[in-house]
Amino acid sequence: MLLELGYYSFSSGRNDKFKAPLRLGSSLGKTSVMILRLKVRYFTTLRELAGTAEDEIDIKDDASLAELIEEVASEYGQAARDYLYHDSVQIDPSIYFLVNGRDAKTLSGRETKLKDGDTVAIIPPIGGG
């Protein structure tokens, strides 16, 4: 079993550096689990709860936007969960999720599959009149 844990940098002994996958386990098996590194941007309330405007989160390969949202909710506690979920089960429909600048609703919604290096912005509801 090969487990991809992100990336590490190493030098060839000269001034150049390389970036390579970080893996655990044996490459003899046929199953491979890769970990995606995503950039997540927070605004307003969620920024305060996370204590940062931007975060890097590692999540399993082939993860959906819904799985990332669950990861963020788990990472930042009940207040973040209450903010992200409408009724503790359904993701709040008033929050916008942008994947690489595109509204997830124009992709596959919360089932949008994420790729390594994607940037996900969690945009709060906007009011006005």
C-alpha positions in Angstrom: 0.0 0.0 0.0 1.4 3.4 -1.0 0.2 6.4 0.9 0.8 9.8 -0.7 1.1 12.4 2.1 1.8 15.6 0.1 5.2 16.8 -1.0 8.6 17.3 0.3 11.5 19.3 -1.1 15.0 18.0 -1.5 18.2 19.2 -3.1 20.4 17.4 -5.6 23.5 18.9 -4.0 23.6 21.8 -6.3 21.6 25.0 -5.9 18.5 23.4 -7.5 15.6 22.0 -5.5 13.1 19.4 -6.4 9.5 18.7 -5.2 8.5 15.1 -4.9 5.6 13.1 -3.5 5.9 12.1 0.2 4.8 8.4 0.5 4.4 5.8 3.2 4.2 2.1 2.7 5.3 -0.2 0.0 4.9 0.3 -3.7 4.5 -3.5 -4.2 0.8 -3.4 -3.7 -1.6 -2.3 -6.4 -3.6 0.1 -4.3 -2.4 3.7 -4.0 -3.9 6.4 -1.9 -2.9 9.9 -2.7 -3.3 13.0 -0.6 -4.3 16.3 -2.1 -3.0 19.6 -0.8 -5.6 22.3 -1.2 -5.5 26.0 -0.4 -8.6 27.2 1.4 -9.5 30.9 1.8 -11.7 32.1 4.6 -13.7 35.3 5.0 -15.5 37.1 7.9 -16.8 34.8 10.6 -15.0 31.7 9.3 -11.7 33.7 9.1 -12.1 34.6 12.8 -12.9 31.0 13.8 -9.9 29.6 11.8 -7.6 32.4 13.0 -6.2 32.8 9.5 -7.3 34.1 6.1 -5.8 31.1 4.2 -5.0 27.6 5.1 -3.5 24.5 3.4 -5.4 21.4 4.0 -4.4 17.8 3.0 -7.3 15.6 2.1 -7.6 12.2 0.3 -7.4 12.0 -3.4 -10.8 12.0 -5.2 -12.3 14.0 -2.4 -15.4 16.1 -3.1 -16.1 19.7 -2.0 -18.5 18.3 0.6 -15.7 16.3 2.1 -13.5 19.4 2.3 -16.3 21.3 4.0 -16.6 18.5 6.5 -12.9 18.6 7.1 -13.0 22.4 7.7 -15.9 22.0 10.1 -14.1 19.2 12.0 -10.9 21.2 12.2 -12.4 24.4 13.6 -15.0 23.1 16.0 -18.7 23.4 16.6 -18.9 27.1 15.8 -17.5 26.5 12.4 -19.9 23.5 11.9 -22.8 25.7 12.9 -21.6 28.4 10.4 -21.2 25.9 7.5 -24.2 23.7 8.0 -27.8 25.0 7.8 -29.4 22.3 10.1 -26.3 20.3 11.3 -26.7 18.1 8.2 -27.1 20.1 5.0 -24.5 22.6 3.9 -25.8 26.1 4.2 -27.1 27.1 0.7 -26.4 30.8 1.3 -22.7 30.2 1.5 -20.8 30.3 -1.8 -17.9 28.0 -2.6 -15.5 28.9 -5.3 -13.2 26.3 -6.7 -10.3 28.0 -8.6 -12.5 31.1 -8.9 -15.5 29.3 -10.3 -18.8 29.0 -8.4 -19.1 25.3 -7.4 -22.8 25.5 -8.3 -21.7 25.8 -12.0 -19.5 22.8 -11.6 -20.9 19.7 -9.8 -22.0 21.5 -6.6 -20.9 20.0 -3.4 -20.0 16.8 -5.3 -17.3 18.7 -7.3 -14.2 16.6 -7.3 -11.1 18.4 -6.1 -7.6 18.2 -7.5 -4.2 18.7 -6.0 -3.3 22.4 -5.9 -7.0 23.6 -6.1 -7.9 26.8 -4.3 -11.3 26.8 -2.5 -12.7 30.1 -1.3 -15.6 30.0 1.2 -17.7 33.1 0.6 -20.2 34.2 3.3 -23.8 35.2 2.5 -24.0 38.7 1.2 -26.9 41.0 2.2 -27.9 44.4 1.1 -30.6 46.3 -0.4 
